[in-house]
Amino acid sequence: MRVVINGENRELPSSVTVTALLADLGLDARKIALEHNLEIVPRSAYDQTMVGDGDRLEIVHFIGGGDAQNDSDGVSSDDSWSVAGRKMTSRLIVGTGKYKDYDENRRAVEAAGAEMVTVAVRRVNVTDPGQEMLVDHIDPNKYIYLPNTAGCFTGEDAVRTLRLAREAGGWDLVKLEVLGDKKTLYPNMPETTRAAELLVKEGFQVMVYCADDPIQAKVLEEIGCCAIMPLGAPIGSGLGIQNPVNIRVIIENANVPVIVDAGVGTASDAAVAMELGCAAVLMNTAIAEAKDPIRMARAMNHAVKAGRDAYLAGRMPKKMYADPSSPLAGLI
């Protein structure tokens, strides 16, 4: 009997239950989610669901979530923010890709003072079931896990991925991103909008990656997205915020948190995002690809706090001419 598991053909002696198959593969049912012929199989049905000849299965990593309890040093609890009912003090959200190993990833998250981390949903390596997983290093009971759809180019793939994420960890707060092409990684807005509508109807709380277009951002908010996440610049480019005017307009028009997502390259970029009035900043490459990721994570932590303080303080007005800071009265 032949079945397809995570895109690879495998021979089985006879029909088996999902429970028996997972045991044979050496996988812990508590740490994965399973799709059987494009249908999500609840864990409660593993004993009753039979795997037969020609069946196709997708088995993905477990991703869970929990509310962070740690307080960010130096940040007043009075300046906390929330998304979909989850309250946080840290305004820095960190991605979990591109690090040299999971330990470096963990240390960077700690140095950043982050309370929320984005995680991608990927196939389990069925040939090495003992391989380390992210949850072995970054505790989902300490950090809020934000499953995302990184690498999805169609609305269908994005929705399917997040359904698996919800089955794996019972996690409804998700980040939706549907990419337009591999060169720019710009969001495909028609596909993003279509996927967002479906996910909201299914009860997901959707934080959505989108173009820095105030009109599109408002459409997504009206659909029911709980956070708007315009790109500052192309993903992984490190160019910084290229269109601060549009970001500011999106913030002024929004009734949900606005989070700059993508394009941050260094600490000053993060500070600019916060000075514009963003609720938070999300970054991955800026930290992971720095020469010293841990030091850069710490710098980003300080930058986000400094930018937020500057926004709350209210900057001085810009002027066309000089205005001496020392009084002119009493000059010799």
C-alpha positions in Angstrom: 0.0 0.0 0.0 1.4 3.4 -1.0 0.7 6.7 0.7 2.1 10.2 0.3 3.4 11.8 3.5 4.7 15.4 3.2 5.1 15.0 -0.5 7.1 11.8 -0.4 5.9 8.3 -1.3 5.9 5.7 1.5 5.0 2.0 1.5 2.8 0.7 4.3 2.0 -3.0 4.8 -1.8 -2.3 5.3 -4.3 0.3 6.3 -3.6 1.8 9.7 -5.1 4.4 12.0 -3.5 7.8 12.2 -2.4 7.0 15.8 -0.6 3.8 14.7 1.0 5.6 11.8 2.4 8.4 14.0 3.7 5.8 16.5 5.4 4.0 13.6 7.0 7.3 12.5 8.1 8.1 16.0 6.1 11.4 16.2 4.5 12.8 19.3 0.9 13.5 18.4 0.9 16.4 20.9 3.5 18.3 18.9 2.0 18.1 15.4 -1.0 18.8 13.3 -2.2 16.4 10.5 -4.1 16.9 7.3 -5.6 13.8 5.6 -6.6 14.2 2.0 -6.9 18.0 2.5 -9.1 17.7 5.6 -7.8 18.6 9.1 -8.0 15.6 11.4 -8.7 16.6 15.1 -6.5 14.8 17.6 -9.6 13.3 19.1 -10.2 11.4 15.8 -6.7 10.0 15.3 -7.8 6.5 16.7 -10.8 6.4 14.3 -9.2 7.8 11.1 -7.9 5.2 8.8 -5.0 5.8 6.3 -5.5 3.8 3.1 -3.9 3.3 -0.3 -3.4 6.5 -2.2 -4.1 8.8 0.7 -2.1 12.0 1.1 -1.0 13.3 4.4 0.6 16.6 5.6 2.2 16.5 9.0 3.4 19.9 10.3 5.3 21.1 13.4 3.4 21.8 16.6 3.0 25.5 17.3 1.3 26.7 20.4 1.0 29.9 22.4 0.7 31.5 25.8 0.5 34.9 27.3 3.9 36.3 28.3 4.2 37.1 32.0 7.6 38.9 32.0 7.7 42.7 32.3 10.0 44.6 29.9 12.6 46.5 31.8 12.2 50.2 31.8 8.7 50.3 30.3 5.8 51.5 32.3 2.8 49.2 32.5 0.7 52.3 31.8 2.0 52.2 28.3 1.0 48.7 27.5 -0.8 47.8 24.3 -3.0 45.0 23.2 -4.1 43.1 20.1 -7.1 40.8 20.0 -7.3 41.0 23.8 -3.6 40.1 24.4 -1.9 42.7 26.5 1.8 43.4 26.2 4.4 45.9 27.3 7.1 45.1 24.7 6.4 46.8 21.4 9.1 44.7 19.6 7.9 41.5 17.8 10.7 39.2 16.7 10.7 36.6 13.9 12.3 33.2 14.3 14.0 32.6 11.0 17.5 32.9 9.6 19.4 32.3 12.9 22.4 30.0 12.9 20.6 27.7 15.5 17.7 27.7 17.9 19.9 28.7 20.9 21.0 31.9 19.1 17.3 32.5 18.3 16.4 32.1 22.0 19.1 34.5 23.2 18.1 37.1 20.6 14.5 37.0 21.7 15.5 37.4 25.3 17.8 40.3 24.5 15.1 42.0 22.5 12.7 41.8 25.4 10.0 40.5 23.1 6.8 39.0 24.3 5.5 37.9 20.9 7.4 35.9 18.2 6.3 34.9 14.7 6.6 31.3 13.7 6.3 29.6 10.4 4.3 26.3 9.9 6.5 23.7 8.2 6.4 20.0 7.5 7.8 17.7 10.1 10.9 15.8 9.1 9.4 12.3 9.2 12.8 10.7 8.5 14.2 12.3 11.7 11.4 12.5 14.2 13.8 13.4 17.0 15.0 16.6 15.4 14.8 19.7 17.6 11.8 22.0 17.3 11.4 25.6 18.1 9.2 24.9 21.1 12.1 23.0 22.7 14.0 26.3 23.0 11.4 29.2 23.0 8.7 28.3 25.5 5.2 28.8 24.1 4.0 29.2 27.6 6.3 32.2 28.1 5.9 33.9 24.7 3.0 34.6 22.5 3.4 32.5 19.4 2.1 34.2 16.2 1.8 31.6 13.4 2.3 33.1 10.0 1.9 32.2 6.4 5.4 33.0 5.2 6.1 31.5 1.8 2.4 31.4 0.7 1.6 32.9 -2.7 -2.1 32.1 -2.9 -5.0 32.7 -0.5 -5.8 29.0 -0.5 -2.4 28.0 0.7 -2.5 30.7 3.4 -5.9 29.6 4.7 -4.9 25.9 4.7 -1.7 26.7 6.6 -3.5 28.6 9.3 -6.1 26.0 9.7 -3.3 23.5 10.4 -1.7 26.0 12.8 -5.0 26.3 14.8 -5.3 22.5 14.9 -1.7 22.2 16.1 -1.8 24.7 18.9 -5.4 25.9 19.3 -4.1 29.3 18.3 -6.6 31.7 16.7 -4.3 34.8 16.6 -2.4 34.6 13.3 -0.4 36.6 10.9 -1.6 36.5 7.3 0.8 37.3 4.5 0.2 36.3 0.9 3.2 37.2 -1.4 3.0 38.4 -4.9 6.3 37.1 -6.3 9.6 35.7 -5.1 11.7 38.7 -6.3 10.0 41.5 -4.3 8.0 39.6 -1.7 5.4 42.4 -1.9 2.0 41.4 -0.7 -0.6 40.3 -3.3 -3.4 42.5 -2.1 -6.4 40.8 -3.9 -5.3 37.4 -2.6 -4.7 38.8 0.9 -8.1 40.5 1.0 -9.8 37.3 -0.1 -8.0 35.2 2.5 -8.6 37.7 5.2 -12.4 37.6 4.6 -12.5 33.8 4.8 -10.3 33.6 7.9 -12.3 36.2 9.8 -15.5 34.4 9.0 -13.9 31.2 10.4 -13.1 32.9 13.7 -9.5 33.7 13.3 -8.0 36.9 14.7 -6.0 38.2 11.8 -3.0 40.4 11.9 -2.4 41.2 8.2 0.8 42.0 6.2 -0.1 44.5 3.5 1.0 47.3 1.2 1.6 50.8 2.6 -1.7 51.9 1.0 -4.1 53.7 3.3 -7.1 52.7 1.3 -6.2 49.0 1.3 -5.4 49.2 4.9 -8.8 50.5 5.8 -10.5 47.8 3.7 -8.7 45.2 5.7 -9.7 46.8 9.0 -13.3 46.9 7.9 -13.2 43.2 7.0 -12.3 42.6 10.6 -8.5 42.3 10.8 -7.3 43.0 14.4 -4.0 44.6 13.3 -2.7 46.2 10.1 0.9 45.5 9.2 2.2 47.6 6.3 5.6 47.0 5.0 8.3 49.6 5.6 10.3 48.3 2.7 10.7 44.9 1.0 11.1 41.9 3.3 14.8 41.4 4.2 15.9 44.5 2.4 17.0 46.5 5.4 16.1 49.7 3.6 14.2 51.2 6.4 10.8 53.0 6.1 10.5 54.2 2.5 7.2 55.9 2.7 6.7 57.4 6.2 3.8 59.7 4.9 1.7 56.7 4.0 2.5 54.9 7.2 1.4 58.0 9.2 -1.9 58.3 7.2 -2.6 54.6 7.9 -2.1 55.2 11.6 -4.3 58.3 11.7 -7.1 56.4 9.9 -6.9 53.1 11.9 -8.9 52.0 14.9 -6.7 48.9 15.4 -2.9 48.6 16.0 -0.6 49.5 13.1 2.7 47.6 13.1 5.5 48.2 10.7 6.4 44.8 9.2 9.4 44.3 7.0 12.3 46.5 5.9 13.8 47.5 9.2 17.6 47.4 8.9 19.0 49.0 12.0 18.0 50.6 15.3 17.3 54.0 13.9 14.7 52.5 11.5 12.8 51.0 14.4 12.9 54.3 16.3 11.5 56.1 13.2 8.6 53.6 13.1 7.7 54.2 16.7 8.1 58.0 16.3 5.4 57.9 13.6 3.0 56.4 16.1 3.1 52.7 15.3 1.9 50.4 18.0 4.8 48.0 17.5 7.5 47.0 15.1 8.1 43.5 13.7 11.5 42.4 12.5 13.6 39.3 11.8 16.4 39.8 9.3 17.7 43.0 10.9 18.6 41.0 14.0 19.3 37.6 12.6 21.7 38.8 9.9 23.6 41.3 12.0 27.2 40.5 12.7 26.3 40.2 16.4 22.6 39.3 16.5 22.4 39.4 20.3 23.8 42.9 20.5 21.5 44.1 17.6 18.5 42.6 19.4 19.4 44.6 22.5 19.9 47.7 20.3 16.4 47.2 18.8 15.0 46.9 22.2 16.4 50.3 23.2 15.4 51.9 19.9 11.8 50.9 20.1 11.6 52.2 23.7 13.3 55.5 22.6 11.1 55.9 19.6 8.0 55.4 21.7 9.1 57.9 24.3 9.8 60.4 21.6 6.4 59.9 20.1 4.7 60.4 23.5 6.9 63.4 24.4 5.9 65.2 21.1 8.6 66.5 18.9 9.3 70.2 18.5 7.9 71.7 15.3 10.1 71.9 12.3 11.1 75.5 11.2 12.5 77.0 8.2 14.9 79.3 10.1 17.1 79.3 13.2 15.8 79.9 16.6 18.5 80.4 19.3 18.3 78.1 22.3 20.1 80.6 24.5 18.2 83.8 25.5 19.4 87.0 23.7 18.5 89.3 26.6 21.6 90.4 28.7 24.1 89.9 25.9 27.4 91.7 26.6 
